């Protein structure tokens, strides 16, 4: 049974402006520790790739928060929701702490997809319940 659906479109230029204004603090607010490592590595090799990585993660977390019906309020936080990649590249949601416990208590399972193109990053999330 579908518990919720969420989608988000993010303007990459807006993410770029936030990075220019706030520096790494902006990325640190949005990304988990594991995501920060990936972002730093991608940004060091090719800054534009790092920017797109940050934008897709921002969008994915927004769509997940909409799909679970909480928006950005507890237990949903930027850092407790991690967007990882499976070995083949498929994005997957990894939850931590209170958010993980909240979703497990409800038997929720998340499916996420992300994409980016020039000025936009987009994501779509489906949450299943038993």
N, C-alpha and C positions, 0 to 999 in steps of 0.2 A: 504494500500500500504506500502511496506517495504521501509523505508527511508535509513536504514543502518544496517549493521551487524558487530559485533566486537567480537573477541575472544582473550584470553590471557592465557598463561601458565607462572606461576611464580615459581621459585625455592625457596622453603621454606628455604633452607640453606643460600641463599642470603639474605633473610629477617632476619634470625637469625644473620648473620654477621653484617648487618646494625644496628640491635638493640645492639649488643655487642659493636660496634664502637661508636655509637651516643647516646645510651640509649633511654630514653623516648622521647627525642627530635625528633627522627625518627618517632615514632608512632604519635606524636603530629602534625607532618607535613602532614601525610597521612590521619589521622582520624578526623572526625567531633567531636564536643563536646560530642554528644550522643554516638558515637562509642568509644570514649576514655573511657567513664564510663564502657561500656561493656568490653572493652579490659582489663582495670585494674581489674575488678572483676574476669574475667576468668583467667587472669595471676596470680592473688593472690591464687586462688584455685588450678590451675594446669597450670604452665608456658607453657607447650607444647600446651595446648588448646588455650591460649592467642596468642601464636605465629601463630598458624594455622588461628585463627580469623583475625589477622592482614594481613596474606598472602592472604586470600580469599578476603578481602576488597581491598587490593592493586590491585589484579588481576581484580576484578569486575570494579573498577574505570578505569583501563586501557582499558578494553574491551568496556566500555561505551564511553570513549573518542574517541575510534576508530569508533564506530558505529555512533556517531553524526558527525564524519568527522573533528573534531577540533584538535584531539590529546590533548596535555596538554598546550593549549594556550587559552587565555581569550575568552569567559567567563568561560571556563572549568578550575576548580581548584580542588585540592584534597578535600578541606574542603566544597566546595559548593555541592559536590556529596556525598550523604550519602547512605550507603547500610544498610537498616533496615531489620527486619524480621517481617512478618505478624504473627498473633497469632498461626497459624499452623506450622510456621517455614519457610515458603516460603520467599526467599529473595525478596526485593522490593527496587527500587531506589526512594529516596526522595531528591528532588533538592531544593536548597536555593538561595536566592539573584538573581544576574544577570543571573546565569545559568538557574534558574527556569524561569525567564522572557523570556530568549532567546528561550527555548524549548516551552513554552506556546505560544509565538508569532508564532511559526511554527506548532502548534498543535501536537507536538511530544509526543508519549507515549512509555515508555521503559519497556522491559521485560528482566530480568536477571536471570541467574542460576549460582551457584558456587559449586565447589567440591574441596576436597583435599584428597590426598593419600600420606602418608609417606613424600616424598621429594618434592612434587609438589602441587600447588593449581592452579585451572583452572576456567575460567568463559566464559560465552557465553552471548552476549547481542543482542537483536533485537529491533530496533527502528521503530515504525510505524508512518506514517503520514496520514492525512485525504485524 
